Amino acid sequence: MLRKAAFGELGKARGLRSRGRGFRERVEVALASGRHEILVSDIGRTPIRRAVDIPENGTASEEIVLGFASRISFDVSDAKGQGMPRKVEFIGLGETPSPDLGPALRAHGCLHRHHSEKARFDVAVPPGRYRVVVIRGIEFSHVSREVSIDAGERVSFAAILERLADTSGWVSADYHNHSTESGDNTCGTRDRIINLAAEHIEFAPTTEHNRLFDWRPEIQEPLGSH
């Protein structure tokens, strides 16, 4: 048995619990006796490899300290200074590949995108050069900016998205929406709602398969303040 604990600065985009300025993660893994190589990694942090010897019928403990995460802190609002849900794309430039922030159907980190329901949020990314694009549907302007970030660095990104079209009397709608409640979809309900809000969809009836389903409890929790 290997018992190991990893310590490092909190990466907010990763959803780790904070204790002061850091997080503490404990993991237990059953391994055969002998020498093993372990790899501890997290988006935006330098990965650590280490050899661990597991004694016969015994237990080994290993403590690993991860460095600060390189990340971008966003503060995006409309022309009146009000925060809004939005989508962010990270496009690698030069030798920097576009980051893989998570599964394709997740809101907070999906391939090279991040959907957020909050006015301010952080996204951890590997060091490098990126084209960062902030978008909110087709009625608002977008902001595209080149960002360079070093290991362990925190970069601020503030932008204003202006309304470009007067759509008074109209609503932006999507009449076909599914989440995990449909049984054949791997997008969580909250992830779907955040995705719709980030794309500025104003009317989105739930069309879950073979059931009537109410999204209001999920809407009120992540988006009730907007």
N, C-alpha and C positions, 0 to 999 in steps of 0.2 A: 504494500500500500504506500502511495506517495501522498503526503499532505503538503500542499504548498499554498502560500499566501502572496498575492501581488499587491503592491502599494504604489500609488502615483497620484498626480493632480487630477481633479475631477474633470472629466470630459462631458459637458452637459448634453451634447448631442447623442451621447451613448446611453443616457438614461441611468447612470450609476448614482448610487446614493452618496451624498456628501457627508463627511465628518470633518468639519473645518474646511481646509483647502484640499483635502484629498479623499480618495475612496479606498475601501478595503474589500478585497474579494478573496474568499477562501474556497478552495477546490480540493476535493479528494478523488483520486484516481486509483483504481485497482490495476497493478502491474505485476508481471512476473519478476522474480528476483533477478538481479544482474544490473548491468549499466544501460541506461536509457538517455536519450537526448530529448529535452523538452523545449518547446518554443512558445513564448508568451508574446502576443501581439495585440495591438489595438489601433484603430484608424488614427493617424496623426502622430503616433508615438513610434520611437525606434524599437523594433522587435528585439527580444533577448533570447538567445539560445544558451542552454546550460546542460551539462552532463550530470546525471543523478544516479547514484548507486543504491539499489534496493537490496537490503540484506535478506537472507533466507528466513522466511516466516517472520519478517520484521517490518518496521515502518520507517520511512525517511521523511524528513521535513525540509522544505526549501522555501526561502524567502526571496522574492524578486521585487525590485523597485523599478517601476517604469518612469520615464521622464515626462515632462510636461507635453501636452498635446499641442501640435500646431493647429490653429483653428481661426475661423473668420467669425467676427461678431457683427450681426446684422441689426440695423435699425432703419426700417423702411416704413414710410407713411405716405398719405395723400397730401395734396396741396394745402389742406387745412391743418396738417400736423397730426391727423388721426391715424393710428396704426391699423393695419389690415392684413388679412391672410394673403399669402403669395407663394409662388413657386420660384425656386432658385436652381439654375443649371450651372454646373462646373465643367468646363471644357478644357482639357489639358492642352498646353501650348509647347511647341518645341519638343524636347525630349520627355516632357511630363505627360504621362497618360491621363486620360480622364479617370477620376476616382470611382471606385466601386463602393458606394455607401450603404448598400444593403439590397434586399430582395426587390424585385420589380414592382410589387404590389403593396409596398409599405410607404406610408406618408413621410415619416421622419428618416429619410435615407433610402432612396430607391434608385439603384444603379448610380448615375451621375447627377441625380436630382434630389432636392429636398423640398417637401411641402410643409408649410408651417401655418398654424392658426394663430400664432402669437405675434405681437408687434416687435419684440426683440428676442433673438435666439442666437445660439452659437452652432456652428457646424465644424467638426473636426475633419481636416483633410491632410493627406500627406504633403510634405514640403514640396514646393515646385512653383511653376507658373501656370496660371489659369485665366481663361476668359470666364468671368462670372456674370451671369445674366439673370436679372430679377424681373419677373413677369407676373401680371395678374389679369388673365383673360384678354379679350380683344378690345375692350372699351378703354383700357388704360395704356399709358406709355410704358415702355420698358427701359431699364438701365443696364447697359453693358459696359464692363470695365475690366481691364487687365489687372490681375493681382499676383504679386510674388510673395511667397511666404517661406520663411526659414524654419528649421526644426525647432519646435518649442515656442514659436512666435505666435502672438495673437494680433490679428489685423482687424481694424474696424472698417465697416462698410455701411455708410449711411447714404440713403437715396430717397428721392421723392418720386412717386408715380402719379402723373397727372391724368385726369380724365380727358380723353380725346373726343368722345362722342356723347352727345346729349340723347339719352335713350328714355326720356320721360314718357311714361305711358306704356313702356315695353319692359319685359323681364327676360333675362337670359336663362334658358331652360335646357334640361337634359331629361328626356322622358324614359330612359332605359338605364337603370342603375341596380347593380348587384353587389353584395358583400358575402361574407362567409355564411350568412343565414340562408343563402340559396342552396347550400350543400355542395355545389360544384365550383365554388369560387374561393380563392385563397386570399382575397383582400379583406382585411378586418373591417367591421362596420365603421369604427372610428376613423380608420385610415381613409375609407371611401368618403366620409363626410368632410374630412380635412382637405382631401383632394378636390372635391367639388367647390369648397369655399375658396381655396387657393386659385382656382380657375374662374372665380367670380360667377359661378352658377347660382342664380337666385331662386329658381324653382326646380326641385329635383325629387319627384315622387319615387318612393321605393317600389321596385318591381321584383322583389325576392320571389323565387320559384315556389309555387304551391302553398303560399301562406300570405296572410296579412301581417305586416310587420311595421312597428312604429319606431321611427328614428329619433323622435323628440328627446327621449332621455339622453341619448348620446350627443345630440346637437347641443343641448343645454349645458352639458358638462364641459366639453372642450372649447365651445364657441360662444358660451353665454355672455362673455364680457365684450363681444364685438358687435 
